[in-house]
Amino acid sequence: MSFLSSLNLPSPVTQIENSLLKEKKISLFIKRDELIHPVIQGNKWRKLKYNLLNAKKNNKSTLLSFGGAYSNHLHALAAAGNQLNFKTIGIIRGEAHHPLNPCLQDMKNWNMQLKFISRLEYKQKTSPEFIQQLKQQMGDFYLIPEGGNNASGKKGCAELLTELKEHYDTICCEVGSGTMLSSLIHNNTKPHTDFLGFAVMKNPQLEQEIENSLNYIEPVSPWEINHKYHFGGFARTTPELDDFIKNFKEKFNIQLEPVYSGKMLWGILDLIKQDYFKTGSRILAIHGGGLQGLRGFKQLL
Ligand SMILES: *Cc1c(COP(=O)(O)O)cnc(C)c1O
């Protein structure tokens, strides 16, 4: 896959400096996974990689997956499929609205076949009967679950750790389903590193879901999820968060978005103010990409 060698990997690490960090003697770094590719970036690239390689290995020519109307996952999948000559099918939660939003329009332009289903039907996305029904309708396909959240997805997430050349006391990531966090804590081999996830929606079950996904035969690094920075729920934002994102771009020339990375970076800086981290700590925040999602927030453009 020559497409693979065109990706900006390993993604760079940038240190952030300001007076707060200096005062609190904290070193903050950002793993720039949003720079991997203009579209096929971040968390969603990490999860797609081994799914794409597996599909090729199994001679599958069509990829099918699930997502909402602003899905970073389906957007990246459509672009990657287009680059790698896979047919792609996106099963979209909810009714079609015309004109299509920019995310869906891109997917369509990249030749993804879009199939809109009701929210009720969408709930069956993991049911074997429903998948079988889809195969009868659409022909054979390689199935990638919503978000790319399967074993191949986790394998790709784990690769991020192998790219880190320096020690970090705490590694932070955004938490949606918890697939990334679960992969990191399961695959980390370095001692003295703990993991802090930032929940981007209200989901008190997250810890239990991650516990259930872990295989306790393997050692697991210390981890925690912070639930204080969801800003009202998934894809919710506030004028303060919007301003934070604009200022961050001005000061550090790093683009954040309000669904994931904006909330995490706000949370990290807020916790630093509250002396949550030990003096002298080295913190790494993983920027999960998803910058196409900015187009859903007109006030930020
Ligand atoms: C999907 C996504 C996440 C969520 O990752 P999980 O592994 O589901 O927790 C985080 N950040 C970005 C940018 C995403 O697109």
The ligand as an SDF file (V2000), in Angstrom:
LIG
                    3D

 15 15  0  0  0  0  0  0  0  0999 V2000
  -14.0360    8.5130   17.6140 C   0  0  0  0  0  0  0  0  0  0  0  0
  -13.1290    9.4890   18.2590 C   0  0  0  0  0  0  0  0  0  0  0  0
  -12.7540    9.3670   19.6190 C   0  0  0  0  0  0  0  0  0  0  0  0
  -13.3340    8.3140   20.5160 C   0  0  0  0  0  0  0  0  0  0  0  0
  -12.5020    7.2330   20.6730 O   0  0  0  0  0  0  0  0  0  0  0  0
  -12.9420    5.9230   21.4770 P   0  0  0  0  0  0  0  0  0  0  0  0
  -11.8990    4.9580   21.1440 O   0  0  0  0  0  0  0  0  0  0  0  0
  -14.2970    5.5410   20.9550 O   0  0  0  0  0  0  0  0  0  0  0  0
  -13.0060    6.2670   22.9140 O   0  0  0  0  0  0  0  0  0  0  0  0
  -11.8630   10.2930   20.1280 C   0  0  0  0  0  0  0  0  0  0  0  0
  -11.3770   11.3060   19.3800 N   0  0  0  0  0  0  0  0  0  0  0  0
  -11.7360   11.4710   18.0920 C   0  0  0  0  0  0  0  0  0  0  0  0
  -11.2060   12.6310   17.3350 C   0  0  0  0  0  0  0  0  0  0  0  0
  -12.6170   10.5680   17.4840 C   0  0  0  0  0  0  0  0  0  0  0  0
  -12.9670   10.7420   16.1950 O   0  0  0  0  0  0  0  0  0  0  0  0
  1  2  1  0
  2  3  1  0
  2 14  2  0
  3  4  1  0
  3 10  2  0
  4  5  1  0
  5  6  1  0
  6  7  2  0
  6  8  1  0
  6  9  1  0
 10 11  1  0
 11 12  2  0
 12 13  1  0
 12 14  1  0
 14 15  1  0
M  END
$$$$
